[in-house]
Amino acid sequence: MTDEELLRYSRHILLDEIGIEGQQRIRQAHALIVGAGGLGAPAAMYLAAAGIGQLTLIDPDVVDLTNLQRQIIHSTSSVGQAKVASAATALGALNPHTAVNAVQALADKAWLDSVLADVDVVLDCCDNFSSRQAVNQACVRAGVPLVSGAAIRFDGQIAVYDSRVPTSPCYACAFPPDDAPPPTECSTMGVFSPLVGIIGSMQAAEALKLVLGLPGTLATRMLLLDGLRMEWTDIRLPRNPACTVCGSRQAAN
């Protein structure tokens, strides 16, 4: 690392759990964020600020005025721009040492399979059930840990699905693909602005812990937040032996 980088990341380097070696791991890591909206915004900003070496953002949408209430990576001047392009500009200003790959597209199976071989951790920051299932399936196939977050109204949740851990479930264990919940959209149900910041920042924290190999990740657990009462619920997530996505992997273990 350069002298400038040593100074930039000095508060990380002071931590015994990170140090120079850990910061080098962060610098060499590649994170994929699916969704550059409410959750993806704080997650991307904290990963870039922390010095992640490579950050790929994929999102098909453009910035809308209604996004600005919570999607803090975008600005008023970004309205009408592709979200990933707006985010890349903000991240470049925040930390020029992070290489940002901006992809304006849907994260479909073919694209995910083509990139995950070079990715260390995936953050699911999207807002629909089918995309979450596609991302989960790709992560199980590639053996890449997945940090999943969600937020609607005053309610948030976060979990880590790490197929490298024998006891860790995948997203489909908790939310079977053939049991889709009723659609939930911010445009019809609303969302408390700071809630996405809380969950998205936690996703960045879990992603960095995975990159660093630190203990205590949320693998096998899900945290539920009632943001109105500011109460957390910690639930255990067992692996489903009959899961249609990771069941065969469990049998192999």
Phi, psi and omega in degrees: 000149177284167177299322180296319179291320178300322178287317181302317185258018187300326181287335170286315185297332178292339181282127181302327182286347181244289180063190181292319181297317179294320178296326175296321177298317178299316181298329182267357187271156179236118179249141175249127175246121179262105182110121181248041182253225187300315179279319182295331182298301180292326179299313180295319183294319179288325177293319178294316179299325180286347176099021177305136187290317182223134182227118176256128178245130176231130181194136182272351193267168173250160182288130178245153181303326181291343179288334192289348177294339187215337186270081195289353178282343181258159179233174181302322180290348181276349183304128182096344178276158171299136181302320182292327178290317177299316180296319180299322178297314180296319181291324177296324177288328181287315181207101181291350179280346178269123176278121184251124174256114183257120183237112179269090183192171171277144179275083181270176185303312184298316181293315180300315180297332182282338185252337190291340178297339183250015185246139180266330181204145179243137175247117177274104179240026182271181189229023177216150189295318183294321178294321178299319180294319179296318179295316179299313181300319179294321180293321178296316180299320185270349183069036181252132180293145184239128175253113187251132177228156177207151180205134175207143183052244177249013187247132178229160175211152177212141178208160173243129177244108188237100183292351176283343180263117186305327183269357183278131175284174169253174182301324182289337174296320182277325183227086184305139183301329182270012181231059184293135177285167175301144180302137177232120182229140178300328184294339180247333185251341181081164177206138179288122189309306183292343182300316181292331176293320178297308184291316180297321178294322177293325176298318177297320180297315180294322179297317179294321177298322178293317178299320182279347183072027180281149178284168172085022175288174182275014174302130184080004181226156170227134175258130178248132181245124167267098186289342179286319178261354184052055178239134179257143171238128181253115180242150178271139181246108177281156175279139181265112181299336181262011181301133181287348181258311185246003183302318181293327178293322179295319180299323180294327179289000000 
